[in-house]
Amino acid sequence: MTQNPYGTDPPAPPSLRRSLGVLDGVAIAASSTAATTSIGIGLGVTAGVVGLHLPAIMLLAFLPVLGIAGAFTRLNRVEPNAGNGYVWVGRSLNPWLGFLVGWVNIVATVAFLAYTTAVTGSALIQLAGETGLHEVEGLALDPGSTAQTTAVGIVVLVAVTLTAVTGVRTAARLQSGLLVFEYVVLLGFCGYGIVTGPHSFSLSWFDPFAIPSASALAQGLLLCVFCYWGFESAFTVNEEVRDPQDASRAGIITLVTMLGLFLLGSVAFQRVLSEQELAGHGAQGLAFFGDRLASRPLAALPLVALTFSAVASLQAGVIPTARGMFAMSRDRTLGPVWSKVSARYGTPARGTLLIGALAAVVAVLALVIPRLADMIMATVNAVGIVVALSYALTALAAAARFRGLLREDWRQGVRAVVLPSLSAAALLGLGGYLCWSFYTSADHFEVSADNGWFLLLTPVLMIASGFLAAAWAKWVRKSPYFLAGHGTDADAPQLLATHN
């Protein structure tokens, strides 16, 4: 008989310290979304797929994500929980699917942290070059080398993980300062680029029907979903805010802010850079954009902003993942170490340290892809697919939980049931179509961002590992989550009415 690591009876669920306000939640969610990093790197990657239609694809992707945000907000009203989608999907749909949502969010964030670790290292090496430091002990510094960027980035990852251990409020204060600098620089350079850029403005930039192909449209949309990914980090700290509704406000504020910044950045980049320049500079895209608009030292400011954004998103990635695993550990779907709360800091300190360590290990394993640009493409595609799946399941959970509203108040029912369902269908359709296009685009396997089978294998492994981990939790850990994960549909409309 397998020994229960929790003891004979499950312990009372540990609690987190409530100390955050809505602005703290915005700082965490905005840092996790990392607008500066998405603009500096994501726009170039997306332009390589959809060409000069970045504003169109950003607007189009925003629509299903907005439906997802509405689902998060309504579910958070009736059941604020650090596990959010893991808890909501498990109770409203199926415990196996709920566990899968929690699991893919964990593995996607660990992959994101590994990729952001390398991006941070690349930005710091570029900054070193701006100061005249081009080699160390005879080794030429290369911001495109995965090995060098990972080594430098891991040092930063360790530092921000230790900061996250001391508390969310400490992290939020640090991120607030970084965000102010980032946004001032971003708004200044993008505004100047829109006014002075050499390329003529065109309304065709906003025409989604001009995108080259259906597969380009699908891949571009999921790349943009990846750019918006992170707004829900505000909901992972909903047990640490003074009012759980502050988490909902922070998530929506962050999402709308990201839309404005992405549209501003898209138009500015296309006014200043050609399509070839946009798609060809990868992790150095924002630095190239700055060089086109200003001379040194001002030209280095966008690069500094990118560095700050990458550092902030590293820390913001560690925080929600540790909270999600904290919630899963309370249900005994993960080991007890993840729910250990530090008496000194009131945070899941051990879990936070372990997340940082896991991210560092994955970053090292990613060295099998030697070029940073290839690693970025592979990671972004894989994470985009699994995030779309997670979002879709959470939206379907909202539709299932609030379906009674269709009979009681059709206007509320449309917002609570129909819109999330349409968003879920759109994301599932996009993910499925993209997986099929990856499968049919290659006839052999190789570790390359140009190989469809490789791009498909990564998200498939993420999802398959979730079902294996769920089986372990159900039959080995004997988690009560798989027995008590039934829906609460009957009382949801009354709870919703109470909170309106």
C-alpha positions in Angstrom: 0.0 0.0 0.0 1.4 3.4 -0.9 2.1 5.6 2.0 0.2 8.9 2.1 2.9 11.7 2.3 0.3 14.0 3.8 -0.5 11.8 6.8 -3.7 9.8 7.6 -6.0 12.8 7.0 -5.5 15.7 4.7 -4.4 18.8 6.5 -6.4 22.0 6.7 -5.7 24.0 3.5 -2.9 26.5 4.1 -3.7 30.1 3.4 -1.7 32.9 1.7 -1.3 36.4 3.2 -3.8 39.0 1.8 -1.9 42.2 1.2 -2.4 43.2 -2.5 -4.5 45.8 -4.2 -5.7 46.2 -7.8 -2.6 48.1 -8.9 -0.4 45.3 -7.5 -2.4 42.8 -9.5 -2.0 44.9 -12.7 1.8 45.1 -12.1 2.0 41.3 -11.8 -0.2 40.6 -14.8 1.3 43.3 -17.0 4.8 42.0 -16.2 3.8 38.5 -16.9 2.3 39.6 -20.3 5.5 41.5 -21.0 4.3 43.9 -23.6 7.8 45.2 -24.3 9.2 41.7 -24.9 6.2 40.8 -27.0 6.6 43.9 -29.1 10.4 43.7 -29.3 10.5 40.0 -30.2 7.0 38.7 -30.9 6.2 41.3 -33.6 9.1 40.1 -35.7 8.2 36.5 -35.3 4.6 37.2 -36.2 5.5 39.4 -39.2 7.5 36.4 -40.5 4.1 34.6 -40.7 1.5 37.2 -41.6 3.6 39.9 -43.3 2.6 43.5 -42.9 -0.7 42.7 -41.2 0.3 42.9 -37.5 -2.5 45.3 -36.5 -5.1 43.1 -38.1 -3.9 39.9 -36.4 -3.5 41.6 -33.0 -7.1 42.9 -33.2 -8.5 39.6 -34.4 -6.7 37.6 -31.7 -8.0 40.0 -29.0 -11.7 39.0 -29.6 -11.5 35.4 -28.4 -9.1 36.4 -25.6 -11.6 39.0 -24.4 -14.3 36.3 -24.3 -11.8 34.2 -22.2 -11.2 37.2 -19.9 -15.0 37.5 -19.3 -15.1 33.8 -18.4 -12.2 34.2 -15.9 -14.0 37.3 -14.4 -17.3 35.5 -13.8 -15.8 32.4 -12.4 -13.6 34.5 -10.1 -16.7 36.2 -8.8 -18.2 32.9 -7.5 -15.0 31.1 -6.6 -11.8 33.0 -6.1 -9.0 30.4 -6.0 -5.3 30.5 -6.7 -5.8 27.4 -8.9 -8.4 29.2 -11.0 -8.7 27.2 -14.3 -7.6 24.0 -12.6 -10.3 24.3 -10.0 -13.1 25.7 -12.2 -12.7 23.2 -15.0 -12.4 20.3 -12.6 -15.6 21.2 -10.9 -17.7 22.3 -13.9 -16.4 19.9 -16.6 -14.2 17.0 -15.5 -11.4 16.5 -13.0 -9.1 15.0 -15.6 -9.6 18.1 -17.8 -9.2 20.4 -14.8 -5.9 18.7 -13.9 -4.8 19.1 -17.5 -5.5 22.8 -17.4 -3.4 23.2 -14.3 -0.6 21.0 -15.7 -0.3 22.6 -19.1 -0.2 26.0 -17.5 2.8 24.8 -15.4 4.8 23.2 -18.2 4.0 26.1 -20.6 5.2 28.6 -18.0 8.3 26.6 -17.3 9.0 26.6 -21.1 8.3 30.3 -21.2 10.7 30.9 -18.3 13.4 29.0 -20.1 12.9 31.0 -23.3 12.7 34.3 -21.3 15.9 33.3 -19.5 17.7 33.2 -22.9 16.0 36.4 -24.0 17.2 38.2 -20.9 20.7 37.0 -21.4 20.6 38.2 -25.0 19.4 41.6 -24.0 22.2 41.9 -21.4 24.8 40.8 -23.9 23.5 43.4 -26.4 23.7 46.0 -23.6 27.3 45.0 -22.9 28.1 45.5 -26.6 26.6 49.0 -26.4 29.1 49.8 -23.7 32.0 48.5 -25.8 32.3 45.1 -24.1 32.4 42.6 -27.0 34.5 39.7 -25.5 35.3 38.2 -22.1 38.5 36.3 -21.6 38.9 35.9 -25.3 35.4 34.7 -25.8 33.5 36.8 -28.3 30.0 37.7 -26.9 27.2 36.7 -29.2 23.6 37.7 -28.4 22.3 35.1 -30.8 24.1 32.2 -29.1 21.7 30.1 -27.0 24.6 28.9 -24.8 25.9 32.4 -23.9 22.4 33.9 -23.4 21.2 31.0 -21.3 24.3 31.2 -19.0 23.8 34.9 -18.4 20.0 34.6 -18.1 20.2 31.9 -15.4 22.1 34.3 -13.1 19.2 36.7 -13.5 16.6 33.9 -13.0 18.2 33.0 -9.7 18.1 36.6 -8.5 14.4 37.2 -9.4 13.4 33.9 -7.9 14.9 34.8 -4.6 13.1 38.2 -4.7 9.8 36.4 -5.5 10.2 34.2 -2.4 10.1 37.3 -0.1 6.5 38.1 -1.1 4.2 39.1 -3.9 4.0 42.7 -2.7 7.8 43.1 -2.8 7.8 41.7 -6.3 4.9 43.9 -7.4 6.7 47.0 -6.2 9.8 46.1 -8.2 7.7 45.3 -11.3 5.8 48.6 -11.0 9.1 50.5 -11.2 10.3 48.5 -14.2 6.9 48.9 -15.9 6.9 52.7 -15.6 10.3 52.9 -17.3 9.4 50.4 -20.0 6.1 52.1 -20.9 7.6 55.6 -21.0 10.3 54.4 -23.4 7.9 52.3 -25.4 5.3 55.1 -25.8 8.0 57.6 -26.6 9.8 55.6 -29.3 6.6 54.1 -30.9 4.9 57.5 -31.0 8.0 59.0 -32.6 8.2 56.1 -35.0 4.6 56.6 -36.1 5.1 60.3 -36.8 8.5 60.1 -38.6 8.6 56.5 -40.1 9.6 56.4 -43.8 7.0 53.8 -44.8 3.5 55.1 -45.7 0.6 54.1 -43.5 -1.8 51.7 -45.1 -5.3 50.6 -44.1 -4.5 47.2 -45.6 -2.4 46.6 -42.4 -5.8 46.2 -40.6 -7.3 43.8 -43.3 -7.2 40.2 -42.0 -8.4 38.9 -45.4 -5.1 40.1 -47.0 -3.1 37.6 -44.8 -1.4 35.2 -47.2 -3.0 31.8 -46.3 -5.3 30.1 -43.8 -2.4 28.4 -42.1 -0.6 31.8 -41.8 -3.8 33.2 -40.3 -4.1 30.3 -37.8 -0.4 30.4 -36.8 -0.5 34.2 -36.5 -3.5 34.2 -34.3 -2.0 31.6 -31.9 1.3 33.7 -31.8 -0.8 36.7 -30.8 -2.7 34.6 -28.2 0.8 33.9 -26.8 1.5 37.6 -26.7 -1.7 38.3 -24.7 -1.0 35.3 -22.5 -0.3 36.4 -18.9 -3.3 38.7 -18.1 -4.7 35.8 -16.1 -1.7 36.0 -13.7 -3.9 38.6 -11.8 -6.3 35.7 -11.0 -3.5 33.5 -9.5 -3.0 35.9 -6.7 -6.8 36.3 -6.0 -6.2 34.7 -2.5 -3.6 37.4 -1.7 -5.6 40.5 -2.7 -7.7 42.4 -0.1 -10.8 42.0 -2.3 -10.9 39.1 -4.8 -12.7 41.4 -7.3 -9.5 43.4 -7.5 -8.0 40.4 -9.3 -10.8 40.6 -12.0 -10.3 44.3 -12.4 -6.6 43.9 -12.7 -6.9 41.2 -15.4 -9.3 43.2 -17.6 -7.3 46.4 -17.2 -4.1 44.6 -18.2 -5.7 43.0 -21.2 -7.1 46.2 -22.6 -3.8 48.0 -22.0 -1.9 45.2 -23.9 -4.2 45.7 -26.9 -3.4 49.4 -27.0 0.3 48.8 -26.7 0.4 46.0 -29.3 -1.5 48.1 -31.8 0.8 51.1 -31.2 3.9 48.9 -31.5 2.5 47.2 -34.6 1.9 50.4 -36.5 5.1 52.0 -35.3 7.2 49.0 -36.4 5.6 48.9 -39.8 6.1 52.6 -40.3 9.8 52.4 -39.5 10.9 48.9 -40.7 10.3 47.0 -43.9 8.8 43.5 -43.9 12.2 41.9 -44.4 13.7 44.0 -41.5 10.8 43.1 -39.2 11.1 39.4 -39.8 14.9 39.2 -39.9 16.0 40.6 -36.6 14.4 38.3 -34.0 15.6 38.9 -30.5 17.5 42.1 -31.7 14.3 43.6 -33.3 13.7 46.3 -30.6 17.4 47.3 -30.6 17.3 47.6 -34.4 14.1 49.7 -34.2 15.8 52.1 -31.7 18.9 52.5 -33.9 16.6 53.5 -36.8 15.0 56.3 -34.7 17.8 57.8 -32.6 21.6 57.9 -32.2 23.4 56.7 -29.1 23.0 56.8 -26.2 19.2 57.4 -26.7 19.1 54.5 -29.2 20.0 52.1 -26.3 16.9 53.0 -24.3 14.6 50.5 -26.0 17.1 47.8 -25.3 17.2 48.7 -21.7 13.4 48.6 -21.6 13.5 45.1 -23.2 15.9 44.0 -20.5 13.7 45.3 -17.8 10.6 43.7 -19.4 12.4 40.3 -19.6 13.6 40.5 -16.0 10.1 41.4 -14.8 8.4 38.7 -16.8 10.8 36.1 -15.4 9.7 37.0 -11.9 6.1 37.3 -12.9 6.3 33.9 -14.4 7.6 32.3 -11.3 4.9 33.8 -9.0 1.7 32.5 -10.7 3.1 29.1 -11.4 4.1 28.6 -7.7 0.5 29.7 -6.7 -1.1 27.3 -9.2 1.0 24.4 -7.9 0.2 25.5 -4.4 -3.5 25.1 -5.1 -2.9 21.7 -6.8 -0.9 20.5 -3.8 -3.8 21.4 -1.4 -5.8 18.9 -3.3 -3.0 16.3 -3.2 -2.7 16.2 -7.0 0.9 17.3 -6.5 3.3 16.6 -3.7 3.1 18.3 -0.3 6.2 20.4 -0.9 4.3 22.8 -3.2 1.8 23.8 -0.4 4.4 24.6 2.2 3.9 28.2 3.2 6.8 30.2 4.7 6.0 31.4 8.2 8.2 34.4 7.6 7.0 35.6 4.2 3.5 34.1 3.9 4.4 32.7 0.4 4.9 29.2 -1.0 8.7 29.7 -0.7 9.9 26.1 -1.4 7.6 25.9 -4.4 8.9 29.2 -5.8 12.5 28.0 -5.5 11.7 24.7 -7.2 10.0 26.5 -10.1 13.1 28.6 -10.6 15.2 25.5 -10.5 13.0 23.6 -13.0 13.1 26.6 -15.4 16.9 26.7 -15.2 17.1 22.9 -16.0 14.8 23.3 -19.0 16.8 26.3 -20.2 19.9 24.2 -20.1 18.1 21.3 -21.9 17.0 23.8 -24.6 20.7 24.2 -25.6 20.0 21.3 -28.1 18.7 24.2 -30.3 21.8 26.3 -30.9 20.2 29.4 -32.4 18.2 31.7 -30.1 15.8 32.6 -33.0 14.9 28.9 -33.6 14.4 28.3 -29.8 12.0 31.3 -29.7 10.0 30.1 -32.6 9.7 26.5 -31.3 8.7 27.7 -27.8 6.2 30.3 -28.9 4.4 27.9 -31.2 4.2 25.1 -28.6 3.1 27.4 -25.8 0.5 29.1 -28.1 -1.2 25.7 -28.7 -1.4 24.6 -25.1 -2.4 28.0 -23.9 -5.2 28.0 -26.4 -6.3 24.6 -25.1 -6.2 25.9 -21.5 -8.1 29.0 -22.3 -10.8 27.1 -24.2 -11.4 24.6 -21.4 -11.7 27.4 -18.9 -14.2 29.2 -21.1 -16.3 26.0 -21.5 -16.2 25.6 -17.7 -17.8 29.1 -17.4 -20.4 28.2 -20.1 -21.3 25.0 -18.2 -21.4 26.6 -14.8 -23.6 29.5 -15.8 -25.8 27.8 -18.4 -28.8 28.3 -16.1 -28.6 32.0 -16.9 -29.9 31.4 -20.4 -33.3 30.6 -18.9 -33.3 33.2 -16.2 -31.8 36.3 -18.0 -30.9 35.9 -21.7 -28.7 39.0 -21.8 -26.6 37.7 -18.9 -26.7 34.2 -20.5 -25.3 35.5 -23.8 -22.4 37.1 -22.0 -21.8 34.2 -19.6 -22.4 31.3 -21.9 -22.6 32.1 -25.6 -19.5 34.4 -25.9 -17.2 32.1 -23.9 -18.4 29.1 -25.9 -17.6 31.0 -29.2 -14.2 32.0 -27.9 -13.5 28.4 -26.9 -14.6 27.0 -30.3 -12.4 29.6 -32.1 -9.3 28.7 -30.1 -9.8 24.9 -30.3 -10.4 25.2 -34.1 -7.2 27.3 -34.5 -5.1 24.9 -32.4 -6.4 21.9 -34.2 -5.9 23.4 -37.6 -2.4 24.5 -36.8 -1.5 21.0 -35.4 -2.7 19.5 -38.7 -0.8 21.9 -40.8 2.4 21.1 -38.8 1.8 17.4 -39.3 1.3 17.7 -43.1 4.2 20.1 -43.6 7.0 17.6 -43.1 7.9 14.0 -44.0 10.7 13.5 -41.5 11.7 14.6 -38.0 14.5 16.9 -37.0 15.2 19.3 -34.1 14.5 22.5 -36.0 12.0 25.4 -35.9 11.3 24.7 -39.6 10.3 21.1 -39.0 6.5 20.7 -38.5 6.8 17.4 -36.7 9.2 18.9 -34.2 6.8 21.9 -33.7 4.0 19.4 -33.2 5.8 17.1 -30.9 6.5 19.6 -28.1 2.8 20.5 -27.4 1.8 16.9 -27.8 4.3 15.9 -25.1 3.1 18.7 -22.8 -0.5 17.4 -23.1 0.3 13.7 -22.9 2.5 14.2 -19.8 -0.5 15.9 -18.2 -2.7 12.8 -18.5 0.2 10.7 -17.1 0.6 13.0 -14.1 -3.2 13.0 -13.6 -3.2 9.2 -13.5 -0.5 9.2 -10.9 -2.4 11.8 -8.8 -5.6 9.7 -9.0 -4.4 6.2 -8.4 -1.1 6.7 -6.5 -1.6 9.9 -4.5 -5.3 9.0 -4.0 -6.2 12.7 -4.5 -9.7 13.5 -3.4 -9.8 16.0 -6.3 -10.8 13.2 -8.7 -13.8 12.3 -6.4 -15.0 15.7 -5.4 -14.4 17.6 -8.7 -18.2 17.7 -9.5 -19.8 20.8 -10.9 -21.5 23.5 -8.9 -23.9 24.6 -11.6 -27.0 24.6 -9.5 -25.9 27.5 -7.2 -23.8 29.5 -9.8 -26.7 31.8 -11.0 -27.6 32.7 -7.4 -23.9 33.3 -6.5 -23.5 35.4 -9.6 -26.6 37.5 -8.8 -25.3 38.0 -5.3 -22.0 39.4 -6.6 -23.5 41.6 -9.3 
